[in-house]
């Protein structure tokens, strides 16, 4: 097999918004028939991860689901193999809202070694109420995500290394809205400081061998959100959805002051 027959397509998307992390990776190697799709989302202190690996002409279909919601874990793994030897090892541990997952799949006679690791540690959520004035806080501190996967196809392999690091991304947003005697003043500020992104990709091909290594790490993602609403001498109807950040307020004949802070630091 020549190198020209090996096509690799990789697409990565990663967004951090309102304590939600969505990551999508796809890798396809034609003429060796390796299709890989990974999804990872962190939202509302719940982790849902889906990994699929299929190798045609050796008939390997693998599907893993891991969901952690409200400190409850449900995991489902399926592996079907025909006409090939497969060694597979999967481990999943859920402890104190921390998830560490390691999956390995090796297929001989086609020489495919795959390793996926995903760790989410130290996810803490606190909500508090203050009498008189309503105050609620939701903080997710030290959400560190480390992901590493290797895919090597012997007799058609080489070496490709991709690294992406985003460090010190701090976002501070402050919004104030005051209503007093039918006068409205609104002030919003958004600052983004120290956004440094370094991406490095290397590809080397020797003797028609390709080894691909990709690493993506997001460490110390701390999100703190604080909302305060004080109302005096009036009937107020207020509805808030915590992480979705949707608030509705209806106020009649009163001054209302609302202050919201949202900071995302050290992504």
C-alpha positions in Angstrom: 0.0 0.0 0.0 1.3 3.4 -0.8 1.0 6.6 1.2 -1.2 8.2 -1.5 -3.9 5.7 -0.7 -4.1 6.7 2.9 -6.4 9.7 3.4 -6.9 11.1 6.9 -9.6 13.6 7.7 -9.9 15.0 11.2 -12.3 17.6 12.4 -12.3 18.9 16.0 -14.8 21.3 17.5 -14.6 22.5 21.1 -16.7 25.2 22.7 -16.8 26.3 26.3 -20.0 28.2 27.1 -21.9 28.4 30.3 -20.1 25.5 31.9 -20.7 23.3 28.9 -18.0 21.6 26.9 -18.8 20.0 23.6 -16.0 18.2 21.6 -16.3 16.3 18.4 -13.5 14.4 16.7 -13.7 12.4 13.5 -10.9 10.5 11.9 -11.3 8.4 8.8 -8.6 6.4 7.0 -9.8 5.0 3.7 -8.3 1.9 2.1 -7.5 0.8 5.6 -11.1 1.5 6.6 -10.9 3.1 10.0 -13.7 5.4 11.0 -13.6 7.1 14.4 -16.1 9.4 16.0 -15.9 10.8 19.5 -18.4 13.1 21.3 -17.8 14.6 24.7 -20.1 17.1 26.4 -20.0 18.5 29.9 -23.1 20.3 30.8 -25.0 20.7 34.1 -22.4 18.6 35.9 -23.3 15.7 33.6 -20.8 13.9 31.3 -22.0 12.1 28.3 -19.3 10.3 26.1 -19.8 8.3 23.1 -17.0 6.5 21.2 -17.3 4.4 18.1 -14.7 2.6 16.2 -15.3 0.5 13.1 -12.7 -1.3 11.1 -14.2 -2.9 7.9 -12.8 -5.9 6.3 -12.0 -7.1 9.8 -15.5 -6.5 11.0 -15.1 -4.7 14.3 -18.0 -2.6 15.6 -17.6 -0.9 18.9 -19.9 1.4 20.7 -19.4 2.8 24.2 -21.7 5.1 26.1 -20.9 6.6 29.5 -23.3 9.1 31.2 -22.9 10.7 34.5 -25.8 12.8 35.7 -26.4 14.0 39.2 -23.8 11.7 40.6 -25.4 8.7 38.9 -23.5 6.6 36.4 -24.8 4.4 33.6 -22.5 2.7 31.2 -23.1 0.5 28.2 -20.4 -1.1 26.0 -20.9 -3.3 23.0 -18.3 -5.0 20.9 -18.8 -7.3 18.0 -16.0 -8.9 16.1 -15.8 -11.5 13.4 -12.9 -13.1 11.7 -10.3 -11.4 13.8 -8.6 -11.5 17.2 -9.5 -8.6 19.5 -8.2 -7.6 22.9 -10.3 -5.0 24.6 -10.1 -3.4 28.0 -12.5 -0.8 29.4 -12.6 0.8 32.8 -15.0 3.3 34.2 -15.0 4.7 37.7 -17.4 7.2 39.2 -16.4 8.8 42.5 -17.4 12.1 43.9 -18.6 13.4 40.6 -15.2 12.5 39.0 -15.0 10.3 36.0 -12.0 8.5 34.7 -12.4 6.4 31.6 -9.9 4.3 29.7 -10.6 2.3 26.6 -8.2 0.2 24.6 -8.9 -1.8 21.5 -6.3 -3.8 19.6 -7.0 -5.8 16.4 -4.3 -8.1 15.2 -3.7 -9.0 11.5 -4.7 -5.4 10.7 -2.5 -3.9 13.4 -4.8 -1.3 14.8 -4.0 0.0 18.3 -6.4 2.5 19.8 -6.3 4.2 23.2 -8.7 6.7 24.5 -8.6 8.4 27.9 -10.9 10.9 29.3 -10.8 12.3 32.8 -13.0 14.8 34.5 -12.0 15.6 38.1 -13.1 17.9 40.8 -16.5 19.0 39.6 -18.0 20.9 42.5 -21.4 22.7 42.4 -22.7 24.9 45.1 -25.9 26.8 45.4 -26.9 29.1 48.3 -29.8 31.2 49.2 -29.7 34.4 51.3 -32.8 35.6 53.2 -34.3 38.9 52.1 -32.5 39.3 48.9 -32.4 36.4 46.5 -28.9 35.2 45.8 -27.9 32.0 44.0 -24.5 30.9 43.0 -23.4 28.0 40.7 -19.7 27.3 40.6 -17.9 24.6 38.7 -14.3 24.7 39.8 -11.3 22.8 38.5 -12.9 21.0 35.6 -9.8 19.4 34.1 -10.3 17.4 30.9 -7.4 15.5 29.5 -7.9 13.5 26.3 -5.4 11.4 24.5 -5.9 8.9 21.7 -3.5 7.0 19.5 -4.3 5.2 16.3 -1.6 3.3 14.5 -2.0 1.2 11.4 1.1 -0.9 10.6 2.3 -1.4 7.1 0.6 1.8 6.1 1.8 4.0 9.0 3.8 7.0 9.7 3.8 9.6 12.5 1.5 12.5 13.0 1.3 14.6 16.1 -1.2 17.4 16.8 -1.3 19.5 19.9 -3.6 22.3 20.8 -3.3 24.3 24.0 -5.5 27.2 25.2 -4.2 28.8 28.3 -5.4 31.7 30.5 -8.7 32.6 28.8 -10.4 34.8 31.3 -13.9 36.2 30.5 -15.6 38.6 32.8 -19.1 39.9 32.0 -21.0 42.3 34.1 -24.6 43.4 33.4 -26.7 45.8 35.5 -30.2 46.8 34.9 -32.0 49.3 37.1 -35.7 50.4 36.6 -36.8 53.4 38.7 -39.7 55.6 37.8 -39.9 54.4 34.3 -36.2 55.1 33.6 -34.0 52.3 32.5 -30.2 52.2 32.6 -28.4 49.1 31.3 -24.6 48.6 31.4 -22.8 45.6 30.1 -19.1 44.9 30.0 -17.2 42.0 28.5 -13.5 41.6 28.8 -11.3 38.8 27.4 -7.7 38.8 28.5 -4.8 36.6 28.0 -6.1 34.4 25.3 -3.1 32.4 24.0 -3.5 29.6 21.6 -0.7 27.4 20.4 -1.2 24.6 17.9 1.4 22.4 16.6 1.0 19.7 13.9 3.7 17.3 12.7 3.4 14.6 10.0 6.2 12.3 9.1 6.0 9.3 6.7 8.7 6.8 6.5 8.6 3.3 5.0 4.9 3.7 4.3 4.1 3.7 8.1 1.7 6.2 9.8 1.3 6.7 13.5 -1.2 9.4 14.6 -1.2 11.0 18.0 -3.5 13.8 19.1 -3.7 15.4 22.5 -6.1 18.0 23.7 -6.0 19.2 27.3 -8.3 21.7 29.0 -7.3 22.3 32.5 -8.6 24.4 35.4 -11.9 25.6 33.9 -13.5 27.6 36.7 -16.9 29.2 36.2 -18.5 31.4 38.8 -21.9 32.9 38.3 -23.6 35.2 40.7 -27.0 36.8 40.4 -28.7 39.1 42.8 -32.2 40.6 42.7 -33.5 42.8 45.5 -37.1 44.0 45.5 -38.9 46.0 48.2 -42.6 46.6 48.7 -44.0 45.0 45.6 -45.2 41.8 44.2 -42.6 40.1 42.1 -42.8 36.9 39.9 -39.3 35.6 39.2 -38.4 32.4 37.4 -34.8 31.2 36.9 -33.3 28.2 35.2 -29.9 27.7 36.7 -27.3 26.7 34.1 -29.5 27.6 31.2 -29.3 31.2 32.5 -32.8 32.2 31.6 -34.5 34.5 33.9 -37.9 36.1 33.7 -39.1 38.9 36.0 -42.3 40.8 36.1 -42.4 43.8 38.4 -45.0 46.5 39.0 -44.4 49.9 40.6 -41.0 49.3 42.2 -37.3 49.8 41.6 -35.5 46.6 40.7 -31.8 46.2 40.6 -30.3 43.1 39.1 -26.6 42.3 38.9 -25.0 39.3 37.2 -21.4 38.2 37.1 -20.1 35.5 34.9 -16.4 34.7 34.9 -14.6 31.9 33.1 -10.9 31.7 34.0 -7.9 29.6 33.1 -9.4 27.5 30.3 
